[in-house]
Structure formats: structure tokens, C-alpha cells
């Protein structure tokens, strides 16, 4: 766990998948064909906290939805990539913008399209109900399921690790 905290302390950018991560993975359609998604308020508070603490935040999802745009705006997510078939290309664009390397990036995903990113980032997370192929490659399999607190668990871990590192640096400066 200490090794994961050290990795988490280096994170500057956190990217999120949507279906199965920010939601429980269900896709619901209304009578008029409109798509509906249910988001977890505690997950949202965790994402909002990242933005307020100066982390770069992004959503990278294979589907496109106006609901995701609204949710991202509400939570002050800096970058939203929708309808992305190769998620690594979106991540590389962000790396170029911010001059980051993979070790400074955390990503949370739950299914096969996320593997290309999860294999490369410095800290790979997945909800407890992710597919087995994803669980095998993640650094941290969260105790919560997608859309039910997994994102909050991840954000709290990263924020705590960063705070612990800052306290350690301050203590070493005082001595």
C-alpha cells in the first residue's frame, strides 16, 4: 500500500471512464429515445474536490452523451473526450498539452476499451465490479462498485496521498 501512496503522490492528472465507473454501467432510454444516466453524488464531490485541489481532470469515454457534458460542467472537469474509440490517443493529447508522462496520470476504467490506458498510466484503478481482464492489470481494485462510490474511494486515496507527501516535505524542511 505504501508503494501505491508514493505513486499517488506523483499524480497530476486523473482521467475517468463513464459507463461502469461514474455510473453503474446501465444504459437507460426514455420513451422518446433519450438516454439517461444515474451519477453518484459522493463520487461527484470527490471529482469536484480534485479540481479544487489543482489536479487536472478529464473524462474519456467511448460513448457520446449530452448528459456527460452537463455532469462534467457541473463538476468543473477540465477536459471531456466523448465518442473516443482509441482512448490512448486522447490521453496522449492531454500529456502533450500539460507536458506530463504516464507516471503522473491516474485512470479509472472498468472494461476492455480501458485496457490500453490502464496498462500505461502511473496508477490504474478499477471498480470492484470491473471485468476480470481489467482487474488483473490494475494497481488498485477498489472496494466499491462503479457508480456506487468507487470514484470517491479513488479520489480520497489520491488526495490523501498528496496531502501526506506535502506534510512529509514540510516536516523535512523544518528539521
C-alpha positions in Angstrom: 0.0 0.0 0.0 2.9 2.4 0.7 4.1 1.9 -2.8 0.7 2.9 -4.1 0.7 6.0 -1.9 4.1 7.0 -3.3 2.7 6.6 -6.9 -0.5 8.5 -6.0 1.6 11.4 -4.6 3.1 11.9 -8.1 -0.3 12.2 -9.8 -1.2 15.4 -11.6 -3.9 14.3 -14.0 -6.8 12.0 -13.3 -9.0 10.6 -16.1 -12.3 8.8 -15.8 -14.3 6.4 -17.9 -18.0 6.9 -17.6 -20.2 3.8 -18.1 -19.4 1.4 -15.3 -17.3 3.9 -13.5 -19.2 7.1 -13.0 -22.4 5.1 -13.5 -23.3 1.5 -12.6 -23.0 0.6 -16.3 -26.7 0.5 -17.1 -27.8 2.5 -20.1 -31.5 3.6 -19.8 -33.6 5.0 -22.6 -36.7 7.0 -22.1 -39.9 6.6 -24.3 -38.6 9.3 -26.7 -35.2 7.6 -27.1 -33.4 10.0 -24.8 -30.5 8.4 -22.8 -30.5 8.7 -19.0 -27.7 8.0 -16.6 -27.5 8.0 -12.8 -24.5 9.5 -11.2 -23.4 9.2 -7.6 -23.3 12.4 -5.6 -20.4 11.3 -3.4 -18.4 10.4 -6.5 -19.2 13.8 -7.8 -18.0 15.5 -4.7 -14.7 13.6 -4.9 -14.2 14.7 -8.5 -15.1 18.3 -7.7 -12.5 18.1 -4.8 -9.8 17.1 -7.3 -10.4 20.2 -9.4 -10.4 22.4 -6.3 -7.1 20.9 -5.2 -5.4 21.8 -8.5 -5.5 18.4 -10.2 -6.1 18.2 -14.0 -9.3 16.2 -14.6 -10.6 14.6 -17.7 -13.4 12.2 -18.9 -12.5 9.8 -21.7 -15.5 7.8 -22.9 -16.3 5.6 -25.9 -19.9 6.8 -26.0 -21.3 10.3 -26.6 -23.9 11.9 -24.4 -25.1 15.4 -23.6 -25.6 14.2 -20.1 -21.9 13.6 -19.7 -21.2 17.1 -20.9 -23.6 18.5 -18.3 -22.1 16.4 -15.5 -18.6 17.4 -16.4 -19.5 21.1 -16.4 -21.2 20.8 -13.0 -18.1 19.2 -11.6 -15.6 21.5 -13.3 -13.9 18.7 -15.2 -11.4 20.4 -17.4 -11.4 18.1 -20.5 -14.1 15.9 -21.9 -13.4 13.4 -24.7 -16.5 11.6 -26.0 -17.1 9.1 -28.8 -13.4 8.0 -28.4 -12.6 4.7 -29.9 -8.9 4.7 -29.0 -8.6 6.2 -25.5 -4.8 6.3 -25.5 -4.9 9.0 -28.3 -7.0 11.3 -26.0 -4.6 10.6 -23.1 -1.6 11.4 -25.3 -3.1 14.7 -26.3 -3.5 15.6 -22.7 0.1 14.6 -22.0 1.3 16.9 -24.8 -0.8 19.8 -23.5 0.5 19.6 -19.9 3.9 18.1 -20.6 3.2 15.0 -18.5 4.5 11.5 -18.6 2.4 8.4 -17.8 3.7 8.2 -14.2 1.9 11.4 -13.4 -1.5 10.1 -14.6 -4.2 8.1 -12.8 -7.0 6.5 -14.7 -10.1 4.5 -13.6 -11.8 2.2 -16.1 -13.8 -1.0 -15.9 -13.9 -2.8 -19.3 -11.9 -3.9 -22.3 -11.7 -0.5 -24.1 -9.9 0.9 -21.0 -7.1 -1.6 -21.0 -4.9 0.4 -23.5 -4.8 3.3 -21.0 -4.7 1.2 -17.8 -1.6 -0.6 -18.9 0.4 2.6 -19.4 -0.6 5.0 -16.6 1.3 5.5 -13.4 -1.7 4.5 -11.3 -4.5 2.3 -12.7 -7.8 1.9 -10.7 -10.9 -0.1 -11.4 -14.2 -0.5 -9.6 -14.8 -3.8 -7.8 -17.2 -5.0 -10.5 -14.8 -4.4 -13.4 -14.2 -7.3 -15.8 -11.5 -9.7 -14.8 -9.2 -8.7 -17.6 -9.1 -5.2 -16.2 -8.8 -6.3 -12.5 -5.7 -8.3 -13.4 -3.8 -5.2 -14.7 -4.9 -2.5 -12.3 -2.7 -1.3 -9.4 -5.7 -0.8 -7.2 -9.0 -2.7 -7.3 -11.4 -0.5 -5.3 -13.8 -2.0 -2.8 -16.8 -0.1 -4.2 -18.6 -0.8 -7.5 -18.9 1.6 -10.4 -21.5 4.4 -9.8 -21.6 3.4 -6.2 -18.7 5.1 -4.6 -15.6 3.7 -6.4 -14.7 7.1 -7.8 -14.9 8.7 -4.4 -12.7 5.9 -2.9 -10.1 6.6 -5.6 -10.2 10.4 -5.3 -9.9 10.3 -1.5 -6.9 8.0 -1.8 -5.1 10.3 -4.2 -5.9 13.5 -2.3 -4.8 11.8 1.0 -1.5 10.6 -0.6 -0.8 14.0 -1.9 -1.5 15.6 1.5 0.7 13.1 3.2 3.6 13.9 0.9 3.2 17.6 1.5 3.2 17.1 5.2 6.4 15.0 4.9 8.1 17.6 2.8 7.2 20.4 5.3 8.4 18.3 8.2 11.7 17.6 6.5 12.1 21.4 5.8 11.5 22.2 9.5 14.2 19.8 10.6 
